[in-house]
Amino acid sequence: MSDLLERLRGRGWRMTAQRRVVAEVLDGDHVHLTADEVHARAAARLPEISRATVYNTLGELVTLGEVIEVATDGRAKRYDPNAHHAHQHLVCSNCGTIRDVHPSGNPMLDLPDGERFGFAIADVEVTYRGLCPDCR
């Protein structure tokens, strides 16, 4: 479960009604919504929220490092509130559904020294691809 709202309150982030509803829409387990999906869900709770406000809020959350922007295979960007817990993504090659996964092992250590070419590795992104149960 994401702890986005708790993290934002802890940072003293100014919680306007519009920002709060965007954060509430994003807060949850395995949430990887597009900006349009965030807007639709936010508008169901707060009808006067504009698309621009949603985009601006998402951009601010990404800049703050509280939400991760996930782009896969040229599809619309999705927003992941699970920004502070190490995880990888499992993506359906057909419909684009994204799930967080937590494989055992440490991908930072999986690259042999001879394949690092002197790089100081700071981050690793692993994406698993396949077909979800609905698309199989």
DSSP file (Angstrom, degrees, kcal/mol; ACC not computed):
  #  RESIDUE AA STRUCTURE BP1 BP2  ACC     N-H-->O    O-->H-N    N-H-->O    O-->H-N    TCO  KAPPA ALPHA  PHI   PSI    X-CA   Y-CA   Z-CA
    1    1 A M              0   0    0      0, 0.0    28,-0.2     0, 0.0     2,-0.1   0.000 360.0 360.0 360.0 134.7    0.0    0.0    0.0
    2    2 A S        -     0   0    0     26,-0.2     3,-0.1    24,-0.1    80,-0.1  -0.398 360.0-159.2 -70.8 149.1    1.3    3.4   -0.9
    3    3 A D     >  +     0   0    0     78,-0.3     4,-2.5     1,-0.1     5,-0.2  -0.127  47.5 131.5-116.7  34.4    1.9    5.9    1.9
    4    4 A L  H  >  +     0   0    0      1,-0.2     4,-2.6     2,-0.2     5,-0.2   0.912  70.0  48.1 -56.9 -51.3    1.8    9.0   -0.4
    5    5 A L  H  > S+     0   0    0      1,-0.2     4,-2.3     2,-0.2    -1,-0.2   0.908 112.8  49.5 -59.7 -42.1   -0.6   11.1    1.7
    6    6 A E  H  > S+     0   0    0      1,-0.2     4,-2.2     2,-0.2    -1,-0.2   0.915 111.6  48.8 -62.8 -43.5    1.3   10.4    4.8
    7    7 A R  H  X S+     0   0    0     -4,-2.5     4,-1.4     2,-0.2    -2,-0.2   0.915 111.4  49.5 -63.2 -43.0    4.6   11.4    3.1
    8    8 A L  H  X>S+     0   0    0     -4,-2.6     5,-2.2     1,-0.2     4,-0.5   0.897 110.9  49.0 -66.2 -40.3    3.1   14.6    1.7
    9    9 A R  H ><5S+     0   0    0     -4,-2.3     3,-1.2    -5,-0.2    -1,-0.2   0.911 109.0  54.2 -62.8 -41.3    1.7   15.6    5.1
   10   10 A G  H 3<5S+     0   0    0     -4,-2.2    -1,-0.2     1,-0.3    -2,-0.2   0.787 107.0  51.2 -62.9 -28.4    5.1   14.9    6.6
   11   11 A R  H 3<5S-     0   0    0     -4,-1.4    -1,-0.3    -3,-0.2    -2,-0.2   0.563 113.6-118.6 -83.8  -9.4    6.8   17.2    4.1
   12   12 A G  T <<5 +     0   0    0     -3,-1.2    -3,-0.2    -4,-0.5     2,-0.1   0.760  47.1 178.2  75.4  23.9    4.4   20.0    4.9
   13   13 A W      < -     0   0    0     -5,-2.2     2,-0.4    -6,-0.2    -1,-0.2  -0.414  40.6-105.7 -62.4 130.2    3.1   20.0    1.3
   14   14 A R        -     0   0    0     -2,-0.1     2,-1.2     1,-0.1    -1,-0.1  -0.442  35.1-152.4 -62.8 114.9    0.3   22.6    1.0
   15   15 A M        +     0   0    0     -2,-0.4    -1,-0.1     4,-0.1     2,-0.0  -0.649  20.9 174.0 -99.8  79.4   -2.8   20.4    0.8
   16   16 A T     >  -     0   0    0     -2,-1.2     4,-2.8     1,-0.1     5,-0.2  -0.300  49.1-102.0 -71.6 168.7   -5.4   22.3   -1.2
   17   17 A A  H  > S+     0   0    0      1,-0.2     4,-2.1     2,-0.2     5,-0.2   0.899 123.9  48.4 -59.7 -40.3   -8.6   20.5   -2.1
   18   18 A Q  H  > S+     0   0    0      2,-0.2     4,-1.9     1,-0.2    -1,-0.2   0.933 113.6  44.8 -67.8 -46.5   -7.4   19.9   -5.6
   19   19 A R  H  > S+     0   0    0      1,-0.2     4,-2.6     2,-0.2     5,-0.2   0.914 112.1  53.5 -63.3 -42.5   -4.0   18.6   -4.5
   20   20 A R  H  X S+     0   0    0     -4,-2.8     4,-2.8     1,-0.2    -1,-0.2   0.921 108.2  48.8 -59.7 -44.7   -5.5   16.4   -1.9
   21   21 A V  H  X S+     0   0    0     -4,-2.1     4,-2.2     2,-0.2    -1,-0.2   0.887 111.2  50.0 -67.1 -37.1   -7.9   14.7   -4.3
   22   22 A V  H  X S+     0   0    0     -4,-1.9     4,-1.9     2,-0.2    -1,-0.2   0.938 113.3  46.6 -63.1 -45.5   -5.1   14.0   -6.8
   23   23 A A  H  X S+     0   0    0     -4,-2.6     4,-2.1     1,-0.2    -2,-0.2   0.894 111.5  51.5 -64.1 -39.7   -3.0   12.5   -4.0
   24   24 A E  H  < S+     0   0    0     -4,-2.8    -1,-0.2     1,-0.2    -2,-0.2   0.893 108.6  51.4 -64.2 -39.2   -6.0   10.4   -2.7
   25   25 A V  H  < S+     0   0    0     -4,-2.2    -1,-0.2     1,-0.2    -2,-0.2   0.897 115.4  42.3 -63.3 -40.1   -6.6    9.1   -6.2
   26   26 A L  H  < S+     0   0    0     -4,-1.9     2,-0.4    -5,-0.2    -2,-0.2   0.799  92.7  96.0 -76.8 -29.1   -2.9    8.0   -6.5
   27   27 A D     <  +     0   0    0     -4,-2.1     2,-0.3    -5,-0.2   -24,-0.0  -0.473  63.8  74.6 -70.7 120.7   -2.6    6.6   -3.0
   28   28 A G  S >  S-     0   0    0     -2,-0.4     3,-0.7     3,-0.1     2,-0.4  -0.915  83.3 -53.0 160.0 176.0   -3.1    2.9   -3.0
   29   29 A D  T 3  S-     0   0    0     -2,-0.3    -2,-0.0     1,-0.2     0, 0.0  -0.632 113.0  -8.5 -81.8 128.1   -1.8   -0.5   -3.7
   30   30 A H  T 3  S+     0   0    0     -2,-0.4     2,-0.6     1,-0.2    -1,-0.2   0.847  84.2 165.9  57.6  39.8   -0.5   -1.1   -7.3
   31   31 A V    <   +     0   0    0     -3,-0.7    51,-0.3    -5,-0.2    -1,-0.2  -0.790  10.5 157.1 -90.8 120.6   -1.8    2.2   -8.6
   32   32 A H        +     0   0    0     -2,-0.6     2,-0.2    48,-0.1    48,-0.2  -0.603  20.1 167.5-139.3  73.1   -0.3    3.1  -12.0
   33   33 A L  E     -A   79   0A   0     46,-0.9    46,-2.3    -2,-0.1     2,-0.1  -0.571  33.5-123.0 -93.4 151.7   -2.8    5.5  -13.5
   34   34 A T  E  >  -A   78   0A   0     44,-0.2     4,-2.5    -2,-0.2     5,-0.2  -0.415  35.5-104.8 -77.7 166.4   -2.4    7.8  -16.6
   35   35 A A  H  > S+     0   0    0     42,-0.5     4,-2.6     1,-0.2     5,-0.1   0.888 124.1  52.4 -60.5 -38.8   -2.9   11.5  -16.1
   36   36 A D  H  > S+     0   0    0      2,-0.2     4,-2.6     1,-0.2    -1,-0.2   0.889 109.2  48.8 -65.5 -38.4   -6.3   11.2  -17.8
   37   37 A E  H  > S+     0   0    0      2,-0.2     4,-2.3     1,-0.2     5,-0.2   0.896 111.0  50.4 -66.9 -39.4   -7.3    8.4  -15.4
   38   38 A V  H  X S+     0   0    0     -4,-2.5     4,-2.7     2,-0.2    -2,-0.2   0.935 111.8  48.7 -61.6 -45.3   -6.2   10.5  -12.5
   39   39 A H  H  X S+     0   0    0     -4,-2.6     4,-3.1     2,-0.2     5,-0.2   0.929 110.7  49.7 -61.1 -46.2   -8.3   13.4  -13.8
   40   40 A A  H  X S+     0   0    0     -4,-2.6     4,-1.3     1,-0.2    -1,-0.2   0.918 115.1  43.3 -60.6 -44.2  -11.4   11.2  -14.3
   41   41 A R  H  X S+     0   0    0     -4,-2.3     4,-0.8     2,-0.2    -1,-0.2   0.877 115.3  49.0 -69.8 -37.3  -11.2    9.8  -10.8
   42   42 A A  H >X S+     0   0    0     -4,-2.7     4,-2.9    -5,-0.2     3,-0.7   0.912 109.0  52.7 -67.6 -41.7  -10.4   13.2   -9.3
   43   43 A A  H 3< S+     0   0    0     -4,-3.1    -1,-0.2     1,-0.3    -2,-0.2   0.796 101.8  60.1 -65.9 -27.9  -13.3   14.8  -11.2
   44   44 A A  H 3< S+     0   0    0     -4,-1.3    -1,-0.3    -5,-0.2    -2,-0.2   0.818 116.5  33.5 -66.4 -29.0  -15.6   12.1   -9.8
   45   45 A R  H << S+     0   0    0     -4,-0.8    -2,-0.2    -3,-0.7    -1,-0.2   0.786 137.4  20.8 -92.9 -33.2  -14.7   13.4   -6.3
   46   46 A L  S >< S-     0   0    0     -4,-2.9     3,-2.4    -5,-0.1    -1,-0.2  -0.752  70.0-169.2-139.8  84.8  -14.2   17.0   -7.1
   47   47 A P  T 3  S+     0   0    0      0, 0.0    -4,-0.1     0, 0.0    -1,-0.1   0.728  81.6  60.0 -55.1 -27.9  -16.1   17.9  -10.3
   48   48 A E  T 3  S+     0   0    0      2,-0.1     2,-0.2    -5,-0.0    -5,-0.1   0.497  74.9 118.2 -82.0  -1.2  -14.5   21.4  -10.7
   49   49 A I    <   -     0   0    0     -3,-2.4     2,-0.2    -7,-0.2    -3,-0.1  -0.458  58.9-138.2 -68.9 133.3  -10.9   20.1  -10.9
   50   50 A S     >  -     0   0    0     -2,-0.2     4,-1.8     1,-0.1     5,-0.1  -0.528  15.4-122.5 -91.1 158.1   -9.3   21.0  -14.2
   51   51 A R  H  > S+     0   0    0      1,-0.2     4,-2.6     2,-0.2     5,-0.2   0.884 114.2  56.6 -62.2 -39.5   -7.1   18.8  -16.3
   52   52 A A  H  > S+     0   0    0      1,-0.2     4,-2.8     2,-0.2    -1,-0.2   0.894 104.7  51.6 -61.7 -40.3   -4.4   21.4  -16.1
   53   53 A T  H  > S+     0   0    0      2,-0.2     4,-2.5     1,-0.2    -1,-0.2   0.908 110.3  49.0 -63.1 -41.6   -4.4   21.3  -12.3
   54   54 A V  H  X S+     0   0    0     -4,-1.8     4,-2.7     2,-0.2    -2,-0.2   0.946 113.2  46.3 -63.3 -48.2   -4.1   17.5  -12.4
   55   55 A Y  H  X S+     0   0    0     -4,-2.6     4,-2.5     1,-0.2    -2,-0.2   0.916 114.2  48.3 -61.0 -43.6   -1.1   17.7  -14.8
   56   56 A N  H  X S+     0   0    0     -4,-2.8     4,-2.2     2,-0.2    -1,-0.2   0.904 112.6  48.2 -64.0 -41.3    0.5   20.4  -12.8
   57   57 A T  H  X S+     0   0    0     -4,-2.5     4,-2.5     2,-0.2    -2,-0.2   0.911 111.3  49.9 -66.6 -42.4    0.1   18.5   -9.6
   58   58 A L  H  X S+     0   0    0     -4,-2.7     4,-2.2     1,-0.2    -2,-0.2   0.927 110.8  50.5 -61.1 -44.2    1.5   15.3  -11.1
   59   59 A G  H  X S+     0   0    0     -4,-2.5     4,-2.4     1,-0.2    -2,-0.2   0.899 111.0  48.6 -60.5 -40.8    4.5   17.2  -12.4
   60   60 A E  H  X S+     0   0    0     -4,-2.2     4,-2.4     2,-0.2    -1,-0.2   0.904 109.9  51.3 -66.3 -41.0    5.1   18.7   -9.0
   61   61 A L  H  X>S+     0   0    0     -4,-2.5     5,-2.3     2,-0.2     6,-1.2   0.873 111.5  48.0 -64.6 -36.6    4.8   15.2   -7.3
   62   62 A V  H ><5S+     0   0    0     -4,-2.2     3,-1.1     4,-0.2    -2,-0.2   0.930 111.2  50.1 -66.9 -45.7    7.3   13.8   -9.8
   63   63 A T  H 3<5S+     0   0    0     -4,-2.4    -2,-0.2     1,-0.3    -1,-0.2   0.876 109.0  52.3 -60.3 -38.4    9.7   16.8   -9.2
   64   64 A L  H 3<5S-     0   0    0     -4,-2.4    -1,-0.3    -5,-0.1    -2,-0.2   0.651 113.4-121.5 -70.5 -15.2    9.4   16.2   -5.4
   65   65 A G  T <<5S+     0   0    0     -3,-1.1    -3,-0.2    -4,-0.5    -2,-0.1   0.677  83.7 115.1  80.2  17.7   10.3   12.6   -5.9
   66   66 A E  S   <S+     0   0    0     -5,-2.3    17,-0.5    -6,-0.2     2,-0.4   0.613  76.3  35.1 -94.1 -15.1    7.0   11.4   -4.3
   67   67 A V  S    S-     0   0    0     -6,-1.2     2,-0.4    16,-0.1    -2,-0.3  -0.995  76.2-138.1-138.2 141.5    5.7    9.9   -7.5
   68   68 A I  E     -B   80   0A   0     12,-3.1    12,-3.0    -2,-0.4     2,-0.6  -0.858  13.2-136.4-102.2 133.5    7.5    8.0  -10.2
   69   69 A E  E     -B   79   0A   0     -2,-0.4     2,-0.5    10,-0.2    10,-0.2  -0.797  22.7-163.5 -86.0 124.0    6.7    8.6  -13.9
   70   70 A V  E     -B   78   0A   0      8,-3.5     8,-2.9    -2,-0.6     2,-0.5  -0.947   9.0-177.4-114.8 121.5    6.6    5.2  -15.6
   71   71 A A        -     0   0    0     -2,-0.5     2,-0.4     6,-0.2     6,-0.1  -0.974   3.8-179.7-118.9 129.9    6.7    5.0  -19.4
   72   72 A T    >   -     0   0    0     -2,-0.5     3,-2.5     4,-0.3    -2,-0.0  -0.990  60.7 -24.7-133.5 127.7    6.5    1.7  -21.3
   73   73 A D  T 3  S-     0   0    0     -2,-0.4     3,-0.1     1,-0.3    -1,-0.1   0.783 116.8 -56.5  49.1  42.0    6.6    1.0  -25.0
   74   74 A G  T 3  S+     0   0    0      1,-0.2    -1,-0.3     2,-0.0     3,-0.1   0.573 102.6 134.5  71.6   7.5    5.4    4.4  -26.2
   75   75 A R    <   -     0   0    0     -3,-2.5    -1,-0.2     1,-0.2    -3,-0.2  -0.318  69.0 -69.8 -80.2 171.2    2.2    4.2  -24.2
   76   76 A A        -     0   0    0      1,-0.1    -4,-0.3    -5,-0.1    -1,-0.2  -0.295  61.2 -98.3 -58.9 144.0    0.9    7.1  -22.1
   77   77 A K        -     0   0    0     -6,-0.1   -42,-0.5    -3,-0.1     2,-0.3  -0.334  39.3-153.8 -62.2 145.5    3.0    7.8  -19.0
   78   78 A R  E     -AB  34  70A   0     -8,-2.9    -8,-3.5   -44,-0.2     2,-0.5  -0.865   8.7-129.5-120.8 158.9    1.7    6.3  -15.8
   79   79 A Y  E     -AB  33  69A   0    -46,-2.3   -46,-0.9    -2,-0.3   -10,-0.2  -0.940  16.0-165.5-119.2 124.4    2.2    7.6  -12.3
   80   80 A D  E     - B   0  68A   0    -12,-3.0   -12,-3.1    -2,-0.5   -48,-0.1  -0.928  10.2-168.1-113.6 114.6    3.4    5.3   -9.5
   81   81 A P  S    S+     0   0    0      0, 0.0     2,-1.7     0, 0.0     3,-0.3   0.509  71.5  92.8 -79.0  -2.3    3.1    6.5   -5.8
   82   82 A N    >   +     0   0    0    -51,-0.3     3,-0.6     1,-0.2   -15,-0.1  -0.344  48.4 137.0 -86.3  56.2    5.4    3.7   -4.6
   83   83 A A  T 3   +     0   0    0     -2,-1.7    -1,-0.2   -17,-0.5   -16,-0.1   0.646  63.6  46.1 -82.2 -16.7    8.4    5.9   -4.9
   84   84 A H  T 3  S+     0   0    0     -3,-0.3     2,-0.5   -18,-0.2    -1,-0.2   0.258  96.1  77.9-114.5  12.4   10.2    5.1   -1.7
   85   85 A H  S <  S-     0   0    0     -3,-0.6    -1,-0.1     2,-0.0     2,-0.0  -0.981  84.8-116.8-124.8 121.3   10.0    1.3   -1.8
   86   86 A A        +     0   0    0     -2,-0.5     2,-0.3    16,-0.0    -2,-0.1  -0.306  56.4 136.1 -58.0 129.3   12.4   -0.7   -4.0
   87   87 A H        -     0   0    0     -4,-0.1     2,-0.2    15,-0.1    15,-0.2  -0.977  41.5-135.3-163.8 167.4   10.4   -2.6   -6.6
   88   88 A Q  E     -C  101   0B   0     13,-2.7    13,-2.3    -2,-0.3     2,-0.4  -0.657  28.2-110.2-119.3 178.9   10.3   -3.5  -10.3
   89   89 A H  E     -Cd 100 127B   0     37,-1.5    39,-3.2    -2,-0.2     2,-0.5  -0.922  11.5-157.4-121.2 144.4    7.4   -3.5  -12.7
   90   90 A L  E     -Cd  99 128B   0      9,-2.5     9,-2.3    -2,-0.4     2,-0.4  -0.984  22.9-167.7-113.9 121.2    5.5   -6.3  -14.5
   91   91 A V  E     -Cd  98 129B   0     37,-3.2    39,-1.8    -2,-0.5     2,-0.5  -0.929  22.0-129.1-120.3 133.0    3.9   -5.0  -17.7
   92   92 A C  E  >  - d   0 130B   0      5,-2.5     4,-1.3    -2,-0.4    39,-0.2  -0.690  15.0-149.6 -76.7 124.5    1.2   -6.6  -19.8
   93   93 A S  T  4 S+     0   0    0     37,-3.2    38,-0.1    -2,-0.5    -1,-0.1   0.668  92.1  42.4 -69.1 -17.1    2.5   -6.5  -23.4
   94   94 A N  T  4 S+     0   0    0     36,-0.4    -1,-0.1     3,-0.1    37,-0.1   0.920 129.6  14.7 -94.8 -59.4   -1.1   -6.3  -24.7
   95   95 A C  T  4 S-     0   0    0      2,-0.1    -2,-0.1    37,-0.0    36,-0.1   0.609  93.8-122.0 -98.2 -13.3   -3.1   -3.9  -22.5
   96   96 A G     <  +     0   0    0     -4,-1.3    -3,-0.1     1,-0.2   -24,-0.0   0.513  48.3 164.0  87.2   4.4   -0.3   -2.2  -20.6
   97   97 A T        -     0   0    0     -6,-0.1    -5,-2.5     1,-0.1     2,-0.4  -0.310  22.8-153.7 -55.1 137.2   -1.5   -3.1  -17.1
   98   98 A I  E     -C   91   0B   0     -7,-0.2     2,-0.4   -66,-0.2    -7,-0.2  -0.961  14.6-178.2-121.0 134.7    1.4   -2.5  -14.7
   99   99 A R  E     -C   90   0B   0     -9,-2.3    -9,-2.5    -2,-0.4     2,-0.3  -0.972  28.0-119.3-127.6 145.1    2.0   -4.3  -11.4
  100  100 A D  E     -C   89   0B   0     -2,-0.4     2,-0.3   -11,-0.2   -11,-0.2  -0.652  33.5-173.1 -78.5 138.7    4.7   -3.7   -8.8
  101  101 A V  E     -C   88   0B   0    -13,-2.3   -13,-2.7    -2,-0.3    27,-0.0  -0.950  19.6-155.0-132.1 155.0    6.8   -6.8   -8.1
  102  102 A H        -     0   0    0     -2,-0.3   -15,-0.1   -15,-0.2    -2,-0.0  -0.655  18.9-171.8-130.7  74.1    9.5   -7.5   -5.5
  103  103 A P        -     0   0    0      0, 0.0     2,-0.1     0, 0.0    -2,-0.0  -0.285  28.7-108.3 -66.6 153.6   11.9  -10.2   -6.8
  104  104 A S  S    S+     0   0    0      2,-0.1     2,-0.1     3,-0.0     0, 0.0  -0.386  80.9  46.8 -75.8 161.4   14.4  -11.6   -4.5
  105  105 A G  S    S-     0   0    0     -2,-0.1     3,-0.1     1,-0.1     0, 0.0  -0.285  89.3 -84.9  95.2 174.7   18.1  -10.6   -5.1
  106  106 A N    >>  -     0   0    0      1,-0.1     3,-1.6    -2,-0.1     4,-0.8  -0.937  23.8-162.3-125.7 107.0   19.7   -7.3   -5.7
  107  107 A P  H 3> S+     0   0    0      0, 0.0     4,-0.5     0, 0.0     3,-0.3   0.755  90.8  66.5 -62.1 -22.0   19.7   -6.1   -9.3
  108  108 A M  H 34 S+     0   0    0      1,-0.2     3,-0.3     2,-0.2    13,-0.1   0.824 106.8  41.0 -64.3 -29.8   22.5   -3.6   -8.4
  109  109 A L  H <4 S+     0   0    0     -3,-1.6    -1,-0.2     1,-0.2    -4,-0.0   0.566  96.6  79.5 -94.0 -10.5   24.8   -6.6   -7.7
  110  110 A D  H  < S+     0   0    0     -4,-0.8    -1,-0.2    -3,-0.3    -2,-0.2   0.696  72.4  85.7 -74.5 -18.8   23.7   -8.7  -10.7
  111  111 A L  S  < S-     0   0    0     -4,-0.5     5,-0.1    -3,-0.3    -1,-0.0  -0.748  84.6-127.3 -85.8 114.6   25.8   -6.7  -13.2
  112  112 A P    >   -     0   0    0      0, 0.0     3,-1.9     0, 0.0     4,-0.3  -0.209  18.1-114.3 -60.9 151.4   29.3   -8.2  -13.2
  113  113 A D  G >  S+     0   0    0      1,-0.3     3,-1.5     2,-0.2     4,-0.5   0.858 116.2  59.6 -53.3 -39.0   32.3   -5.8  -12.6
  114  114 A G  G 3  S+     0   0    0      1,-0.3    -1,-0.3     2,-0.2     3,-0.2   0.675 104.9  49.7 -66.7 -17.2   33.5   -6.6  -16.1
  115  115 A E  G <  S+     0   0    0     -3,-1.9    -1,-0.3     1,-0.1    -2,-0.2   0.358  92.6  76.2-100.9   3.2   30.2   -5.3  -17.6
  116  116 A R  S X  S-     0   0    0     -3,-1.5     3,-2.6    -4,-0.3    -2,-0.2   0.669  79.3-151.8 -90.0 -17.6   30.2   -2.0  -15.7
  117  117 A F  T 3  S-     0   0    0     -4,-0.5    -3,-0.1     1,-0.3    -4,-0.1   0.811  71.1 -54.1  51.1  36.0   32.8   -0.3  -17.8
  118  118 A G  T 3  S+     0   0    0     -5,-0.4    -1,-0.3     1,-0.3     2,-0.1   0.450  99.8 145.1  82.0   0.0   33.9    1.9  -14.9
  119  119 A F    <   -     0   0    0     -3,-2.6     2,-0.9     1,-0.1    -1,-0.3  -0.441  50.4-136.3 -70.3 143.6   30.4    3.2  -14.2
  120  120 A A        -     0   0    0     -2,-0.1     2,-0.3     0, 0.0    -1,-0.1  -0.897  29.9-136.6 -94.5 102.9   29.3    3.8  -10.6
  121  121 A I        +     0   0    0     -2,-0.9     3,-0.1     1,-0.2    -5,-0.0  -0.447  34.2 168.1 -69.6 125.2   25.9    2.3  -10.7
  122  122 A A        +     0   0    0      1,-0.3     2,-0.3    -2,-0.3    -1,-0.2   0.672  62.7   8.5-107.9 -26.2   23.3    4.5   -9.0
  123  123 A D        -     0   0    0    -15,-0.1     2,-0.4     2,-0.0    -1,-0.3  -0.993  55.4-154.7-156.6 154.5   20.0    2.9  -10.1
  124  124 A V        -     0   0    0     -2,-0.3     2,-0.5    -3,-0.1   -16,-0.1  -1.000   4.0-163.1-135.1 136.0   18.6   -0.1  -11.9
  125  125 A E        -     0   0    0     -2,-0.4     2,-0.5   -18,-0.1   -37,-0.1  -0.983  10.5-180.0-119.6 121.8   15.3   -0.4  -13.8
  126  126 A V        -     0   0    0     -2,-0.5   -37,-1.5   -39,-0.2     2,-0.5  -0.982   4.8-170.3-119.8 130.2   14.1   -3.9  -14.5
  127  127 A T  E     -d   89   0B   0     -2,-0.5     2,-0.4   -39,-0.2   -37,-0.2  -0.982   7.9-155.9-123.5 123.5   10.8   -4.4  -16.4
  128  128 A Y  E     -d   90   0B   0    -39,-3.2   -37,-3.2    -2,-0.5     2,-0.4  -0.796  15.2-161.5 -93.6 137.8    9.2   -7.8  -16.7
  129  129 A R  E     +d   91   0B   0     -2,-0.4     2,-0.3   -39,-0.2   -37,-0.2  -0.917  29.1 110.4-124.2 148.0    6.9   -8.3  -19.7
  130  130 A G  E     -d   92   0B   0    -39,-1.8   -37,-3.2    -2,-0.4     2,-0.5  -0.950  64.1 -60.5 178.2-163.8    4.2  -10.8  -20.4
  131  131 A L        -     0   0    0     -2,-0.3   -39,-0.1   -39,-0.2     5,-0.0  -0.914  44.2-132.4-109.6 131.0    0.4  -11.2  -20.7
  132  132 A C     >  -     0   0    0     -2,-0.5     4,-1.8     1,-0.1     3,-0.5  -0.245  34.6 -98.5 -71.0 167.2   -1.9  -10.5  -17.8
  133  133 A P  T  4 S+     0   0    0      0, 0.0    -1,-0.1     0, 0.0    -2,-0.0   0.865 123.8  52.9 -56.9 -37.6   -4.6  -13.0  -16.9
  134  134 A D  T  4 S+     0   0    0      1,-0.2    -3,-0.0     2,-0.1     0, 0.0   0.842 113.9  41.7 -68.5 -32.4   -7.3  -11.0  -18.8
  135  135 A C  T  4        0   0    0     -3,-0.5    -1,-0.2     1,-0.2    -4,-0.0   0.673 360.0 360.0 -89.5 -18.2   -5.2  -10.9  -22.0
  136  136 A R     <        0   0    0     -4,-1.8    -1,-0.2    -5,-0.0    -2,-0.1   0.511 360.0 360.0 -69.6 360.0   -4.0  -14.5  -21.9
